[in-house]
Amino acid sequence: MTGLIVLVVIVAILAFWLVSIYNQLVTLKARFENAFSQIEVQLKRRYDLIPNLVETAKAYLKHESETLTKVTEARNQALASLQAASSQPGNPDAIQALSQAEKQLTSSLAGFNVQLEAYPDLKANQNMMQLTEELTATENRVAFARQAFNDAVTGYNIYRKSFPNVLVAATFGHPNDASLLEFEDSAAIQAAPKVSF
């Protein structure tokens, strides 16, 4: 009889342990999915600003239509990649595709900014100044949201890989690590400017 009680207690402890691991995995996954939704909000705002920026610049950059087309195409590709990633924020391929699309968009916007330098009237245009300021603020929000997402993903991955959780995670539907969202130019953007005299 006491052997049966000991067995029941052991089974209850094991069940409680498995449930607690499962619940923690679900909680951590929900956190990084929520963090990705914050990135999604900021990137959509960014993507909504870009057509306005292009439209404002069109009158000034008539001879630079290729640059405007590249920006528009890169924006559309990034938006499509964001939509794919938002349906599966834990999918490494979707996150990698978004990262690549963002790299292309950033490159296109850099070319656009180079073109703007040749048109001081456009840079001084009130609408262009406001749109550029909003885009810069949005870029900062994207960086903060991306950091929060990467922190949440890191927490999930560490918990999932920890022993004995790693033995249980795949059984409960958590077979893979989630991917960090890294933009190729993030180191260049965050680097301090160099000043020389």
C-alpha positions in Angstrom: 0.0 0.0 0.0 2.8 2.5 0.9 4.5 1.5 -2.4 1.4 2.5 -4.3 1.2 5.9 -2.4 4.9 6.5 -3.2 4.3 5.7 -6.9 1.3 8.0 -7.0 3.3 10.8 -5.4 6.2 10.3 -7.9 3.8 10.3 -10.9 2.1 13.5 -9.5 5.4 15.2 -9.1 6.5 14.2 -12.6 3.2 15.4 -14.1 3.5 18.7 -12.2 7.1 19.1 -13.5 6.1 18.4 -17.1 3.1 20.8 -16.9 5.4 23.6 -15.4 7.9 23.2 -18.3 5.1 23.2 -20.9 3.5 26.3 -19.3 6.9 28.2 -19.2 7.6 27.3 -22.9 4.1 28.6 -23.9 4.7 31.8 -21.8 8.1 32.5 -23.3 6.9 31.8 -26.9 3.9 34.2 -26.4 6.3 36.8 -25.2 8.5 36.7 -28.3 5.4 36.5 -30.5 4.1 39.6 -28.8 7.4 41.4 -29.2 7.4 40.6 -32.9 3.9 42.1 -33.2 5.5 45.4 -31.8 8.1 45.2 -34.6 5.3 44.6 -37.1 3.5 47.8 -36.0 6.6 49.9 -36.3 7.7 48.4 -39.6 4.2 48.9 -41.1 4.4 52.5 -40.0 7.8 52.8 -41.7 6.4 51.2 -44.9 3.4 53.6 -44.9 5.7 56.6 -44.7 7.9 55.5 -47.6 5.3 56.0 -50.4 4.6 59.5 -49.0 8.4 60.3 -49.0 8.6 59.0 -52.6 5.6 61.0 -53.7 6.9 64.2 -52.2 10.3 63.7 -53.9 8.8 62.8 -57.3 8.4 66.3 -58.5 12.0 67.2 -57.7 13.6 63.9 -58.8 12.0 63.5 -62.2 15.3 62.4 -63.7 15.9 59.9 -60.8 12.9 57.6 -61.4 15.1 54.5 -61.2 16.0 55.4 -57.6 12.4 56.0 -56.7 11.4 52.7 -58.4 14.0 50.8 -56.4 12.8 52.3 -53.1 9.2 51.4 -54.0 10.0 47.8 -55.0 12.2 47.3 -51.9 9.4 48.6 -49.7 6.9 46.3 -51.3 9.2 43.3 -50.9 9.8 44.2 -47.3 6.1 44.5 -46.6 5.5 41.0 -48.2 8.3 39.5 -46.1 6.9 41.2 -42.9 3.4 39.7 -43.6 5.0 36.2 -44.1 7.1 36.6 -40.9 4.1 37.9 -38.8 2.2 34.7 -39.4 5.2 32.7 -38.1 7.5 34.8 -35.9 9.3 31.6 -34.8 10.1 30.4 -38.3 13.8 31.0 -39.0 13.3 31.2 -42.8 10.6 33.8 -42.5 12.8 35.9 -40.1 15.8 35.5 -42.4 13.7 36.6 -45.4 12.5 39.7 -43.5 16.1 40.5 -42.5 17.2 40.3 -46.2 14.3 42.4 -47.4 15.1 45.0 -44.7 18.7 45.1 -45.9 17.6 45.7 -49.4 15.2 48.5 -48.3 17.8 50.2 -46.2 20.2 50.1 -49.2 17.6 51.6 -51.5 16.8 54.3 -49.0 20.5 55.1 -48.7 20.6 55.6 -52.5 17.5 57.8 -52.2 19.2 59.9 -49.5 22.3 60.3 -51.7 20.0 61.7 -54.4 18.4 64.1 -51.9 21.7 65.7 -51.3 21.8 67.1 -54.8 18.4 68.9 -54.3 18.7 71.4 -51.4 15.2 72.7 -52.2 13.7 69.3 -51.7 15.6 68.8 -48.4 14.2 72.2 -47.2 10.6 71.3 -48.3 8.4 71.2 -45.1 6.7 68.0 -46.1 10.0 66.3 -46.8 11.5 67.5 -43.5 8.5 66.2 -41.6 8.5 62.8 -43.4 12.2 62.4 -42.8 11.8 63.2 -39.2 9.0 60.8 -38.8 10.9 58.1 -40.6 13.9 58.6 -38.3 11.7 58.4 -35.2 10.2 55.2 -36.6 13.6 53.7 -37.3 14.4 54.3 -33.6 11.2 52.6 -32.5 12.0 49.7 -34.8 15.4 49.3 -33.2 13.9 49.3 -29.7 11.2 46.8 -30.7 13.8 44.6 -32.4 15.9 44.6 -29.3 12.9 43.6 -27.1 12.0 40.8 -29.6 15.6 39.5 -29.6 15.7 39.6 -25.8 12.4 37.6 -25.7 13.7 35.1 -28.3 17.0 34.7 -26.4 15.1 33.9 -23.2 12.9 31.4 -25.0 15.9 29.7 -26.6 17.9 29.5 -23.4 15.0 28.0 -21.5 14.2 25.6 -24.3 17.8 24.4 -24.5 18.3 24.0 -20.8 18.4 20.6 -19.3 16.0 18.8 -18.7 13.7 21.1 -20.7 15.4 20.2 -23.9 14.3 16.6 -23.4 10.6 17.7 -23.1 10.4 20.7 -25.5 10.2 18.8 -28.8 7.5 16.5 -27.4 5.4 19.5 -26.5 5.6 21.2 -29.9 8.7 23.3 -29.3 11.3 21.5 -31.5 13.3 24.4 -32.8 15.0 27.6 -31.6 13.4 30.9 -32.6 15.6 33.1 -34.8 16.9 36.5 -33.8 15.9 39.4 -36.1 19.2 40.9 -37.2 19.5 43.7 -39.8 22.8 43.7 -41.7 23.4 47.4 -41.2 22.5 47.5 -37.5 26.2 47.7 -36.5 26.8 50.5 -38.9 23.7 52.4 -37.7 24.5 52.0 -34.0 28.2 52.8 -34.3 29.2 56.2 -33.0 30.2 58.8 -35.6 34.0 59.4 -35.9 35.2 62.9 -35.5 38.6 64.0 -36.6 40.1 67.5 -36.4 
